[in-house]
């Protein structure tokens, strides 16, 4: 059976990661959370006081960053490790969310992360979510999905996630963060967030996570079946 790359791009708090994880599990594919990679870089820059206006300092810092994902046998989820340290919970905090779009906009950071992501997906059979997967990382992905949702609904979802982790934050503060991130992500000079050519637009404002996963797995099944038919026809 042919293996494909599934690129899931879109705005924050649209359900991209949960959908991508569910699709990867269904297909038996690897899941790569590129957003977590940028968050891990942000955490490193924050703790090491790396200046975003000093390219030499940025390049030197990137040389000291090693990011990998490891499966937690107790929870079954992939967790993010930064230089051997589990940072999964720390990178999800709001202070990282407040800065990650600015760090992600730095060209040196994007080039380093894109190179890693392309190596990870070289053998195909991956589901990757982020901001520029279908436009920059894998423009040849067999299936591209672009996810969006109403900003206020996204803020409510984010607030629920944070509450589950014990963080009590005002909805207006979260909405402000989301709008700031949207602006930076869509207007940055290097790899701005936009719908890739051929990507399928999915508005998740009023559908459940299960419905999102079902929709994308259906699209993946259709694409794989299409490739099988094409290969049989050629042979």
N, C-alpha and C positions, 0 to 999 in steps of 0.2 A: 504494500500500500504506500503511495507517495506521501512524503512528509512535507508540510508546508510551514510557512512563517505567517503568523497572525499578528498584525500590528494594531494595537488599540490605543488611539490617541484621544485627547480631549482635555476638558477643564478639570480642575480639582473638585473632589467630592461629588463626582458623577457616578461613582460605582465602578470605575475603570479597573482598579486592582482586584476587587472581589469578583468581577465578571471574568477578568483574565485568568485568575486562579481557578475558577470553576470550569472554564473552557479547557484549560491545561489539564486539569484532573480528569475530565471527561475523555479527552483524547490521549491521555498518557504522555503529554508533552511536558517539556521543561517550562517553568514560568520564571520570567525575569522582570523584576520590579525596578524599572529604570529610575522612577521617582525616588526610591529608597537610596539609590546610588548617589543622586544629587543631594539628598538630605544628609547622607553620611559625609560627603565632601563638606557640606555646610557646617556640620558638627565639628569636623576637624579644623576648618578655618576659624570657627568661633572660639574653640578652646585654645588654638595656637595663635590667635590674634593676627591672622593673615590679612593683609591689606588688599582690597579689591582694586586698588589703583596702582599696584606695584606688580607688573607682569613677571619680573624675575622672581619675586617672592612667591607668586602663585605657582609658577612652573616648578620651583624647588619643593614647595609643599606637595604638589601632585605626585612628585617622584617618591614621596614617603607615604603615599596612601595606597592601601591594598583593601579592596572590597570584595567580599564573597558572601554567598548565601548558603546557609546550612539548615537542614530539616530538623526541627525539634521533634524527637521521638514521642514526647509526651502529648504535644498538641497537634502534631502532624503538619504544622505550618512552617514555611520557609522564613528564616530570620536573618537579619542583616548583620554582618560582622565587619567591623572597621579595625584593620590591623590586629586581627585575632580577638577583638573584644565584641561581645554581643551588644549592639546599640539599637536594637529593634524598637524598644519602648522610648528611648531618649529622642530618637529622630522624629517621632510622631508628635512631639510637644510643640506648642504654639510658637515658642521663641525660635524654633528652627523653621517653622512654616512662615514666620514673618520675614525671614532672610533668604530662604532657599531660592526664590525666583531671581533675586539679585545675583546670587552666586552662580545660578544656572545660566545667566545671561553672559557670563564671562567667556569669551571665545576659547581661551586656553582650557577651561574646565570642560566645555562642550566637546572639544576635539578629543580630549583624553577619555571622556566617558563614551563617546560614540565609538572610538576605536575598541574599547573593551566590549561594548555591546555587540559590535559586529563580529568579534571573535567568538563570543558566547553563542551567537546564532548561526555560525558558519555551517554547521551540519544540518540546519533546519530542524523542524519538529519542535518549535518554540512558540510560546505566546508571550509577547512583550508589550508592556503598556508604558505610556509616557506622553511626551508633547510633540516629538519629532520623529517617531518611529517610521511612520509611513512616508514622510517627506524626505528624511535625511538618512536615518540609520539603515532602513530596509525599504527603499523606494520600489524594490522588485517583489515585495511581500505579496503572496498569492491572495491574501484576504486583508483588507484594511477597513477599520471601523473608526468613525469619529463620534465621540460621545459628548453630549452637552446636557445642561439642565438649567432651570431658572436659578439665578444666584441666591435668592432667599431660601429656596428649597435646599440648595446645597449647603447654605449656612446652618439650617436646621439639622441636617444630617450630620454635619461636622460637630455641632454642639452635642448631639446624642452620643457620638463616638467619644468625645472628650469626657463627657459625664461618666461614661462607662469605665473610663480610666481614672476617675477621681478628680478631674479638672473641671472646675466650675467657672465658666466664662460667659460674659454678656453676649447675646446674639448679635447686637450691633457691632461689637468688636470683631467677632468672627466674620461678619458680612464685609466689614471694612477690609479685613485681611484678604478675603476671597477676591474682592474687586481690585485690590492693589496687585495681587498675583496675576489676575486675568490681564490687567493692563500691561504689566511687565512681560508676561509670557507672549502676548500677541503683538507687541511692538518692538521687541528686541531685534537688533540687527542680525544676530546669528541664530539661525534655525527657529524663527518665530512659530508659535502655535497656529496652525491653520489646517483646514481639511485637505488631506492629500488627494491627488488626482485618483479617481476611482474608488475613493473611500465611501463607505455606506454611513450616512448620517443617522444617528440614534439619539433621540431626545428622551432622557430617562426621568424627566420631571414627575411623570405619573404612572410609571411602571415599577414593579418590584424588582429586587435583585434577582430572584429566581427567573422572572420573565426576561431580564436582560441576558442572563446566562443561557437560557433556552433559545433566545433569538440568535445569539452569536454562535452557539454550537450548531444550530440549524444551518446557518450560513457556511460554517466550516465543513459540515457534512456535504453540503451541496457542492462546494468548491473541490473537495477531495474526490467526490463522485465524478465531477466534470473532468478532472485530470485523469482519472482511471479510464473514462470513456475515450478521451483524446489519445492516451497511450495505446489502448487496444486498437483504436482505428489506425494509428500509425504503424503498429506491428502487423 
